[in-house]
Amino acid sequence: MNELVQRFLRYVSFNTQSNPSNLDCPSSEGQITFAQFLKQELEQLGLANAIYDRESLAA
């Protein structure tokens, strides 16, 4: 399986469904977990200034 397909399958394994009773953004723990995962992945790919800031996500 090529790397792009593997990456896609990792991404879709996260439950990122929103929580309609939560007005915050991100609205679910799954969305937060996915954002943290993406930051880590971007750093592993060499992006030096990847930032996960819960406060800026809520803005």
N, CA, C and O atoms as a Tripos MOL2 file, in Angstrom:
@<TRIPOS>MOLECULE
protein
  236   235    59     0     0
PROTEIN
NO_CHARGES

@<TRIPOS>ATOM
      1 N           0.8530   -1.1690    0.0000 N.3       1 MET1
      2 CA          0.0000    0.0000    0.0000 C.3       1 MET1
      3 C           0.9020    1.2360    0.0000 C.2       1 MET1
      4 O           1.8810    1.2890    0.7450 O.2       1 MET1
      5 N           0.5790    2.2180   -0.8240 N.am      2 ASN2
      6 CA          1.4690    3.3720   -0.8770 C.3       2 ASN2
      7 C           1.2560    4.3000    0.3150 C.2       2 ASN2
      8 O           0.2540    4.2070    1.0240 O.2       2 ASN2
      9 N           2.2060    5.1860    0.5180 N.am      3 GLU3
     10 CA          2.2290    6.0390    1.7100 C.3       3 GLU3
     11 C           1.0090    6.9490    1.8010 C.2       3 GLU3
     12 O           0.4920    7.1740    2.8950 O.2       3 GLU3
     13 N           0.5490    7.4670    0.6900 N.am      4 LEU4
     14 CA         -0.6160    8.3510    0.6910 C.3       4 LEU4
     15 C          -1.8680    7.6180    1.1740 C.2       4 LEU4
     16 O          -2.6410    8.1620    1.9630 O.2       4 LEU4
     17 N          -2.0650    6.4010    0.7090 N.am      5 VAL5
     18 CA         -3.2180    5.6050    1.1470 C.3       5 VAL5
     19 C          -3.0990    5.2810    2.6280 C.2       5 VAL5
     20 O          -4.0910    5.3500    3.3550 O.2       5 VAL5
     21 N          -1.9100    4.9320    3.0850 N.am      6 GLN6
     22 CA         -1.7090    4.6420    4.5070 C.3       6 GLN6
     23 C          -2.0210    5.8620    5.3640 C.2       6 GLN6
     24 O          -2.6560    5.7440    6.4120 O.2       6 GLN6
     25 N          -1.5780    7.0240    4.9240 N.am      7 ARG7
     26 CA         -1.8460    8.2530    5.6710 C.3       7 ARG7
     27 C          -3.3450    8.5210    5.7180 C.2       7 ARG7
     28 O          -3.8800    8.8520    6.7760 O.2       7 ARG7
     29 N          -4.0250    8.3840    4.5880 N.am      8 PHE8
     30 CA         -5.4750    8.5850    4.5430 C.3       8 PHE8
     31 C          -6.1870    7.6360    5.5040 C.2       8 PHE8
     32 O          -7.0920    8.0490    6.2300 O.2       8 PHE8
     33 N          -5.7840    6.3760    5.5100 N.am      9 LEU9
     34 CA         -6.4200    5.4060    6.3980 C.3       9 LEU9
     35 C          -6.1740    5.7420    7.8680 C.2       9 LEU9
     36 O          -7.0420    5.5010    8.7070 O.2       9 LEU9
     37 N          -5.0120    6.2910    8.1880 N.am     10 ARG10
     38 CA         -4.7740    6.7500    9.5680 C.3      10 ARG10
     39 C          -5.7140    7.8990    9.9110 C.2      10 ARG10
     40 O          -6.2900    7.9280   10.9980 O.2      10 ARG10
     41 N          -5.8720    8.8410    8.9900 N.am     11 TYR11
     42 CA         -6.7190   10.0020    9.2450 C.3      11 TYR11
     43 C          -8.1750    9.5920    9.4700 C.2      11 TYR11
     44 O          -8.8250   10.0890   10.3900 O.2      11 TYR11
     45 N          -8.6770    8.7080    8.6530 N.am     12 VAL12
     46 CA        -10.0920    8.3390    8.7840 C.3      12 VAL12
     47 C         -10.3470    7.4140    9.9630 C.2      12 VAL12
     48 O         -11.5000    7.1050   10.2650 O.2      12 VAL12
     49 N          -9.2900    6.9660   10.6360 N.am     13 SER13
     50 CA         -9.4930    6.1230   11.8060 C.3      13 SER13
     51 C          -9.8780    6.9420   13.0400 C.2      13 SER13
     52 O         -10.3220    6.3800   14.0410 O.2      13 SER13
     53 N          -9.7100    8.2690   12.9750 N.am     14 PHE14
     54 CA        -10.0680    9.1440   14.0870 C.3      14 PHE14
     55 C         -11.5640    9.4650   14.0380 C.2      14 PHE14
     56 O         -12.1210    9.7360   12.9740 O.2      14 PHE14
     57 N         -12.1910    9.4300   15.1920 N.am     15 ASN15
     58 CA        -13.5880    9.8430   15.2880 C.3      15 ASN15
     59 C         -13.5980   11.3540   15.4960 C.2      15 ASN15
     60 O         -13.3830   11.8320   16.6100 O.2      15 ASN15
     61 N         -13.8460   12.1010   14.4300 N.am     16 THR16
     62 CA        -13.8320   13.5570   14.5010 C.3      16 THR16
     63 C         -15.2250   14.1500   14.4030 C.2      16 THR16
     64 O         -15.3820   15.3340   14.1020 O.2      16 THR16
     65 N         -16.2290   13.3360   14.6550 N.am     17 GLN17
     66 CA        -17.6030   13.8440   14.6020 C.3      17 GLN17
     67 C         -17.7830   14.9370   15.6470 C.2      17 GLN17
     68 O         -17.3280   14.8090   16.7840 O.2      17 GLN17
     69 N         -18.4540   16.0130   15.2450 N.am     18 SER18
     70 CA        -18.6600   17.1190   16.1710 C.3      18 SER18
     71 C         -19.6790   16.7590   17.2410 C.2      18 SER18
     72 O         -20.4840   15.8420   17.0780 O.2      18 SER18
     73 N         -19.6230   17.4940   18.3250 N.am     19 ASN19
     74 CA        -20.5640   17.3240   19.4250 C.3      19 ASN19
     75 C         -21.5600   18.4830   19.3370 C.2      19 ASN19
     76 O         -21.2060   19.6080   19.6900 O.2      19 ASN19
     77 N         -22.7830   18.2490   18.8820 N.am     20 PRO20
     78 CA        -23.7270   19.3470   18.6730 C.3      20 PRO20
     79 C         -24.1300   20.0690   19.9540 C.2      20 PRO20
     80 O         -24.6370   21.1890   19.8870 O.2      20 PRO20
     81 N         -23.9210   19.4670   21.1030 N.am     21 SER21
     82 CA        -24.2760   20.1320   22.3580 C.3      21 SER21
     83 C         -23.1320   20.9840   22.9060 C.2      21 SER21
     84 O         -23.2860   21.6380   23.9380 O.2      21 SER21
     85 N         -21.9950   20.9810   22.2270 N.am     22 ASN22
     86 CA        -20.8420   21.7740   22.6470 C.3      22 ASN22
     87 C         -20.6170   22.8740   21.6140 C.2      22 ASN22
     88 O         -20.3800   22.5800   20.4420 O.2      22 ASN22
     89 N         -20.6860   24.1240   22.0310 N.am     23 LEU23
     90 CA        -20.5250   25.2500   21.1100 C.3      23 LEU23
     91 C         -19.0650   25.6010   20.8550 C.2      23 LEU23
     92 O         -18.7750   26.4390   20.0020 O.2      23 LEU23
     93 N         -18.1360   24.9700   21.5860 N.am     24 ASP24
     94 CA        -16.7110   25.2190   21.3740 C.3      24 ASP24
     95 C         -16.2510   24.6080   20.0600 C.2      24 ASP24
     96 O         -16.9140   23.7420   19.4890 O.2      24 ASP24
     97 N         -15.1040   25.0760   19.5950 N.am     25 CYS25
     98 CA        -14.4930   24.5220   18.3940 C.3      25 CYS25
     99 C         -13.0180   24.2980   18.6980 C.2      25 CYS25
    100 O         -12.3120   25.2730   18.9540 O.2      25 CYS25
    101 N         -12.5380   23.1190   18.6860 N.am     26 PRO26
    102 CA        -13.1950   21.8600   18.3620 C.3      26 PRO26
    103 C         -14.2150   21.4770   19.4340 C.2      26 PRO26
    104 O         -14.0930   21.8550   20.5990 O.2      26 PRO26
    105 N         -15.2060   20.7280   19.0130 N.am     27 SER27
    106 CA        -16.3060   20.4120   19.9210 C.3      27 SER27
    107 C         -16.2410   19.0130   20.5130 C.2      27 SER27
    108 O         -17.0840   18.6530   21.3340 O.2      27 SER27
    109 N         -15.2560   18.2180   20.1100 N.am     28 SER28
    110 CA        -15.1760   16.8550   20.6470 C.3      28 SER28
    111 C         -13.7280   16.4830   20.9480 C.2      28 SER28
    112 O         -12.7930   17.0470   20.3790 O.2      28 SER28
    113 N         -13.5660   15.5310   21.8450 N.am     29 GLU29
    114 CA        -12.2180   15.0460   22.1860 C.3      29 GLU29
    115 C         -11.5370   14.4290   20.9680 C.2      29 GLU29
    116 O         -10.3190   14.5330   20.8200 O.2      29 GLU29
    117 N         -12.3090   13.7900   20.1010 N.am     30 GLY30
    118 CA        -11.7290   13.1970   18.9030 C.3      30 GLY30
    119 C         -11.1010   14.2400   17.9920 C.2      30 GLY30
    120 O         -10.0570   13.9910   17.3900 O.2      30 GLY30
    121 N         -11.7320   15.4050   17.8870 N.am     31 GLN31
    122 CA        -11.1730   16.4870   17.0820 C.3      31 GLN31
    123 C          -9.8740   17.0080   17.6960 C.2      31 GLN31
    124 O          -8.9240   17.3180   16.9780 O.2      31 GLN31
    125 N          -9.8370   17.1000   19.0060 N.am     32 ILE32
    126 CA         -8.6280   17.5530   19.6990 C.3      32 ILE32
    127 C          -7.4960   16.5450   19.5070 C.2      32 ILE32
    128 O          -6.3600   16.9200   19.2190 O.2      32 ILE32
    129 N          -7.8170   15.2760   19.6680 N.am     33 THR33
    130 CA         -6.8200   14.2170   19.4900 C.3      33 THR33
    131 C          -6.2620   14.2320   18.0750 C.2      33 THR33
    132 O          -5.0580   14.0680   17.8770 O.2      33 THR33
    133 N          -7.1350   14.4270   17.0900 N.am     34 PHE34
    134 CA         -6.7060   14.4670   15.6970 C.3      34 PHE34
    135 C          -5.8020   15.6700   15.4420 C.2      34 PHE34
    136 O          -4.8010   15.5430   14.7370 O.2      34 PHE34
    137 N          -6.1320   16.8280   15.9980 N.am     35 ALA35
    138 CA         -5.2990   18.0160   15.8290 C.3      35 ALA35
    139 C          -3.9070   17.7870   16.4180 C.2      35 ALA35
    140 O          -2.9040   18.1710   15.8150 O.2      35 ALA35
    141 N          -3.8470   17.1720   17.5750 N.am     36 GLN36
    142 CA         -2.5530   16.8800   18.2040 C.3      36 GLN36
    143 C          -1.7580   15.8860   17.3530 C.2      36 GLN36
    144 O          -0.5430   16.0230   17.2080 O.2      36 GLN36
    145 N          -2.4370   14.8960   16.7980 N.am     37 PHE37
    146 CA         -1.7900   13.9210   15.9300 C.3      37 PHE37
    147 C          -1.2160   14.6050   14.6880 C.2      37 PHE37
    148 O          -0.0810   14.3350   14.2950 O.2      37 PHE37
    149 N          -2.0050   15.4910   14.0740 N.am     38 LEU38
    150 CA         -1.5350   16.1820   12.8710 C.3      38 LEU38
    151 C          -0.3060   17.0460   13.1680 C.2      38 LEU38
    152 O           0.6280   17.0980   12.3690 O.2      38 LEU38
    153 N          -0.3120   17.7200   14.3160 N.am     39 LYS39
    154 CA          0.8570   18.5180   14.6940 C.3      39 LYS39
    155 C           2.0970   17.6320   14.7850 C.2      39 LYS39
    156 O           3.1550   17.9780   14.2580 O.2      39 LYS39
    157 N           1.9610   16.5030   15.4490 N.am     40 GLN40
    158 CA          3.0880   15.5850   15.5960 C.3      40 GLN40
    159 C           3.5490   15.0710   14.2330 C.2      40 GLN40
    160 O           4.7490   14.9810   13.9730 O.2      40 GLN40
    161 N           2.6070   14.7400   13.3790 N.am     41 GLU41
    162 CA          2.9640   14.2340   12.0550 C.3      41 GLU41
    163 C           3.6770   15.3060   11.2310 C.2      41 GLU41
    164 O           4.6600   15.0130   10.5500 O.2      41 GLU41
    165 N           3.1920   16.5320   11.2900 N.am     42 LEU42
    166 CA          3.8490   17.6170   10.5590 C.3      42 LEU42
    167 C           5.2730   17.8460   11.0500 C.2      42 LEU42
    168 O           6.1730   18.1130   10.2540 O.2      42 LEU42
    169 N           5.4740   17.7420   12.3540 N.am     43 GLU43
    170 CA          6.8260   17.8720   12.9000 C.3      43 GLU43
    171 C           7.7220   16.7440   12.3990 C.2      43 GLU43
    172 O           8.8890   16.9690   12.0790 O.2      43 GLU43
    173 N           7.1830   15.5430   12.3320 N.am     44 GLN44
    174 CA          7.9670   14.4060   11.8380 C.3      44 GLN44
    175 C           8.3100   14.5720   10.3600 C.2      44 GLN44
    176 O           9.3190   14.0440    9.8920 O.2      44 GLN44
    177 N           7.4820   15.2960    9.6310 N.am     45 LEU45
    178 CA          7.7450   15.5550    8.2190 C.3      45 LEU45
    179 C           8.7190   16.7130    8.0180 C.2      45 LEU45
    180 O           9.1290   16.9960    6.8920 O.2      45 LEU45
    181 N           9.0920   17.3900    9.1240 N.am     46 GLY46
    182 CA         10.0930   18.4350    9.0430 C.3      46 GLY46
    183 C           9.5780   19.8560    9.1900 C.2      46 GLY46
    184 O          10.3600   20.8000    9.0810 O.2      46 GLY46
    185 N           8.2870   20.0370    9.4350 N.am     47 LEU47
    186 CA          7.7620   21.3810    9.6380 C.3      47 LEU47
    187 C           8.1450   21.8560   11.0390 C.2      47 LEU47
    188 O           7.6930   21.2970   12.0380 O.2      47 LEU47
    189 N           8.9720   22.8800   11.0990 N.am     48 ALA48
    190 CA          9.5400   23.3040   12.3800 C.3      48 ALA48
    191 C           8.5910   24.1510   13.2100 C.2      48 ALA48
    192 O           8.7480   24.2180   14.4290 O.2      48 ALA48
    193 N           7.6170   24.7970   12.5960 N.am     49 ASN49
    194 CA          6.7790   25.7190   13.3550 C.3      49 ASN49
    195 C           5.3180   25.2580   13.4550 C.2      49 ASN49
    196 O           4.4120   26.0920   13.4850 O.2      49 ASN49
    197 N           5.0870   23.9770   13.5050 N.am     50 ALA50
    198 CA          3.7310   23.4620   13.7070 C.3      50 ALA50
    199 C           3.3090   23.7460   15.1440 C.2      50 ALA50
    200 O           4.0530   23.4630   16.0840 O.2      50 ALA50
    201 N           2.1210   24.3040   15.3090 N.am     51 ILE51
    202 CA          1.6510   24.6980   16.6360 C.3      51 ILE51
    203 C           0.2740   24.1180   16.8840 C.2      51 ILE51
    204 O          -0.6140   24.2010   16.0350 O.2      51 ILE51
    205 N           0.1080   23.5350   18.0480 N.am     52 TYR52
    206 CA         -1.2150   23.1490   18.5270 C.3      52 TYR52
    207 C          -1.5050   24.0430   19.7120 C.2      52 TYR52
    208 O          -0.8400   23.9520   20.7440 O.2      52 TYR52
    209 N          -2.4860   24.8980   19.5690 N.am     53 ASP53
    210 CA         -2.8490   25.8410   20.6210 C.3      53 ASP53
    211 C          -4.3480   25.7540   20.8240 C.2      53 ASP53
    212 O          -5.1220   26.2910   20.0310 O.2      53 ASP53
    213 N          -4.7500   25.0920   21.8630 N.am     54 ARG54
    214 CA         -6.1780   24.8800   22.1400 C.3      54 ARG54
    215 C          -6.9300   26.2080   22.1550 C.2      54 ARG54
    216 O          -8.0670   26.2780   21.6880 O.2      54 ARG54
    217 N          -6.3150   27.2530   22.6840 N.am     55 GLU55
    218 CA         -6.9880   28.5530   22.7630 C.3      55 GLU55
    219 C          -7.2340   29.1400   21.3690 C.2      55 GLU55
    220 O          -8.3080   29.6850   21.1150 O.2      55 GLU55
    221 N          -6.2680   29.0380   20.4760 N.am     56 SER56
    222 CA         -6.4670   29.6130   19.1360 C.3      56 SER56
    223 C          -7.4560   28.7880   18.3280 C.2      56 SER56
    224 O          -8.1030   29.3220   17.4270 O.2      56 SER56
    225 N          -7.5920   27.4900   18.6270 N.am     57 LEU57
    226 CA         -8.5820   26.6830   17.9330 C.3      57 LEU57
    227 C          -9.9890   27.0790   18.3190 C.2      57 LEU57
    228 O         -10.9120   26.9380   17.5160 O.2      57 LEU57
    229 N         -10.1700   27.5650   19.5180 N.am     58 ALA58
    230 CA        -11.4890   27.9350   19.9990 C.3      58 ALA58
    231 C         -11.9240   29.3070   19.4770 C.2      58 ALA58
    232 O         -13.0930   29.6750   19.5910 O.2      58 ALA58
    233 N         -10.9910   30.0530   18.9120 N.am     59 ALA59
    234 CA        -11.3270   31.4070   18.4530 C.3      59 ALA59
    235 C         -12.1320   31.3820   17.1850 C.2      59 ALA59
    236 O         -12.4970   32.4370   16.6660 O.2      59 ALA59
@<TRIPOS>BOND
     1     1     2 1
     2     2     3 1
     3     3     4 2
     4     3     5 am
     5     5     6 1
     6     6     7 1
     7     7     8 2
     8     7     9 am
     9     9    10 1
    10    10    11 1
    11    11    12 2
    12    11    13 am
    13    13    14 1
    14    14    15 1
    15    15    16 2
    16    15    17 am
    17    17    18 1
    18    18    19 1
    19    19    20 2
    20    19    21 am
    21    21    22 1
    22    22    23 1
    23    23    24 2
    24    23    25 am
    25    25    26 1
    26    26    27 1
    27    27    28 2
    28    27    29 am
    29    29    30 1
    30    30    31 1
    31    31    32 2
    32    31    33 am
    33    33    34 1
    34    34    35 1
    35    35    36 2
    36    35    37 am
    37    37    38 1
    38    38    39 1
    39    39    40 2
    40    39    41 am
    41    41    42 1
    42    42    43 1
    43    43    44 2
    44    43    45 am
    45    45    46 1
    46    46    47 1
    47    47    48 2
    48    47    49 am
    49    49    50 1
    50    50    51 1
    51    51    52 2
    52    51    53 am
    53    53    54 1
    54    54    55 1
    55    55    56 2
    56    55    57 am
    57    57    58 1
    58    58    59 1
    59    59    60 2
    60    59    61 am
    61    61    62 1
    62    62    63 1
    63    63    64 2
    64    63    65 am
    65    65    66 1
    66    66    67 1
    67    67    68 2
    68    67    69 am
    69    69    70 1
    70    70    71 1
    71    71    72 2
    72    71    73 am
    73    73    74 1
    74    74    75 1
    75    75    76 2
    76    75    77 am
    77    77    78 1
    78    78    79 1
    79    79    80 2
    80    79    81 am
    81    81    82 1
    82    82    83 1
    83    83    84 2
    84    83    85 am
    85    85    86 1
    86    86    87 1
    87    87    88 2
    88    87    89 am
    89    89    90 1
    90    90    91 1
    91    91    92 2
    92    91    93 am
    93    93    94 1
    94    94    95 1
    95    95    96 2
    96    95    97 am
    97    97    98 1
    98    98    99 1
    99    99   100 2
   100    99   101 am
   101   101   102 1
   102   102   103 1
   103   103   104 2
   104   103   105 am
   105   105   106 1
   106   106   107 1
   107   107   108 2
   108   107   109 am
   109   109   110 1
   110   110   111 1
   111   111   112 2
   112   111   113 am
   113   113   114 1
   114   114   115 1
   115   115   116 2
   116   115   117 am
   117   117   118 1
   118   118   119 1
   119   119   120 2
   120   119   121 am
   121   121   122 1
   122   122   123 1
   123   123   124 2
   124   123   125 am
   125   125   126 1
   126   126   127 1
   127   127   128 2
   128   127   129 am
   129   129   130 1
   130   130   131 1
   131   131   132 2
   132   131   133 am
   133   133   134 1
   134   134   135 1
   135   135   136 2
   136   135   137 am
   137   137   138 1
   138   138   139 1
   139   139   140 2
   140   139   141 am
   141   141   142 1
   142   142   143 1
   143   143   144 2
   144   143   145 am
   145   145   146 1
   146   146   147 1
   147   147   148 2
   148   147   149 am
   149   149   150 1
   150   150   151 1
   151   151   152 2
   152   151   153 am
   153   153   154 1
   154   154   155 1
   155   155   156 2
   156   155   157 am
   157   157   158 1
   158   158   159 1
   159   159   160 2
   160   159   161 am
   161   161   162 1
   162   162   163 1
   163   163   164 2
   164   163   165 am
   165   165   166 1
   166   166   167 1
   167   167   168 2
   168   167   169 am
   169   169   170 1
   170   170   171 1
   171   171   172 2
   172   171   173 am
   173   173   174 1
   174   174   175 1
   175   175   176 2
   176   175   177 am
   177   177   178 1
   178   178   179 1
   179   179   180 2
   180   179   181 am
   181   181   182 1
   182   182   183 1
   183   183   184 2
   184   183   185 am
   185   185   186 1
   186   186   187 1
   187   187   188 2
   188   187   189 am
   189   189   190 1
   190   190   191 1
   191   191   192 2
   192   191   193 am
   193   193   194 1
   194   194   195 1
   195   195   196 2
   196   195   197 am
   197   197   198 1
   198   198   199 1
   199   199   200 2
   200   199   201 am
   201   201   202 1
   202   202   203 1
   203   203   204 2
   204   203   205 am
   205   205   206 1
   206   206   207 1
   207   207   208 2
   208   207   209 am
   209   209   210 1
   210   210   211 1
   211   211   212 2
   212   211   213 am
   213   213   214 1
   214   214   215 1
   215   215   216 2
   216   215   217 am
   217   217   218 1
   218   218   219 1
   219   219   220 2
   220   219   221 am
   221   221   222 1
   222   222   223 1
   223   223   224 2
   224   223   225 am
   225   225   226 1
   226   226   227 1
   227   227   228 2
   228   227   229 am
   229   229   230 1
   230   230   231 1
   231   231   232 2
   232   231   233 am
   233   233   234 1
   234   234   235 1
   235   235   236 2
@<TRIPOS>SUBSTRUCTURE
     1 MET1         2 RESIDUE 1 A MET
     2 ASN2         6 RESIDUE 1 A ASN
     3 GLU3        10 RESIDUE 1 A GLU
     4 LEU4        14 RESIDUE 1 A LEU
     5 VAL5        18 RESIDUE 1 A VAL
     6 GLN6        22 RESIDUE 1 A GLN
     7 ARG7        26 RESIDUE 1 A ARG
     8 PHE8        30 RESIDUE 1 A PHE
     9 LEU9        34 RESIDUE 1 A LEU
    10 ARG10       38 RESIDUE 1 A ARG
    11 TYR11       42 RESIDUE 1 A TYR
    12 VAL12       46 RESIDUE 1 A VAL
    13 SER13       50 RESIDUE 1 A SER
    14 PHE14       54 RESIDUE 1 A PHE
    15 ASN15       58 RESIDUE 1 A ASN
    16 THR16       62 RESIDUE 1 A THR
    17 GLN17       66 RESIDUE 1 A GLN
    18 SER18       70 RESIDUE 1 A SER
    19 ASN19       74 RESIDUE 1 A ASN
    20 PRO20       78 RESIDUE 1 A PRO
    21 SER21       82 RESIDUE 1 A SER
    22 ASN22       86 RESIDUE 1 A ASN
    23 LEU23       90 RESIDUE 1 A LEU
    24 ASP24       94 RESIDUE 1 A ASP
    25 CYS25       98 RESIDUE 1 A CYS
    26 PRO26      102 RESIDUE 1 A PRO
    27 SER27      106 RESIDUE 1 A SER
    28 SER28      110 RESIDUE 1 A SER
    29 GLU29      114 RESIDUE 1 A GLU
    30 GLY30      118 RESIDUE 1 A GLY
    31 GLN31      122 RESIDUE 1 A GLN
    32 ILE32      126 RESIDUE 1 A ILE
    33 THR33      130 RESIDUE 1 A THR
    34 PHE34      134 RESIDUE 1 A PHE
    35 ALA35      138 RESIDUE 1 A ALA
    36 GLN36      142 RESIDUE 1 A GLN
    37 PHE37      146 RESIDUE 1 A PHE
    38 LEU38      150 RESIDUE 1 A LEU
    39 LYS39      154 RESIDUE 1 A LYS
    40 GLN40      158 RESIDUE 1 A GLN
    41 GLU41      162 RESIDUE 1 A GLU
    42 LEU42      166 RESIDUE 1 A LEU
    43 GLU43      170 RESIDUE 1 A GLU
    44 GLN44      174 RESIDUE 1 A GLN
    45 LEU45      178 RESIDUE 1 A LEU
    46 GLY46      182 RESIDUE 1 A GLY
    47 LEU47      186 RESIDUE 1 A LEU
    48 ALA48      190 RESIDUE 1 A ALA
    49 ASN49      194 RESIDUE 1 A ASN
    50 ALA50      198 RESIDUE 1 A ALA
    51 ILE51      202 RESIDUE 1 A ILE
    52 TYR52      206 RESIDUE 1 A TYR
    53 ASP53      210 RESIDUE 1 A ASP
    54 ARG54      214 RESIDUE 1 A ARG
    55 GLU55      218 RESIDUE 1 A GLU
    56 SER56      222 RESIDUE 1 A SER
    57 LEU57      226 RESIDUE 1 A LEU
    58 ALA58      230 RESIDUE 1 A ALA
    59 ALA59      234 RESIDUE 1 A ALA
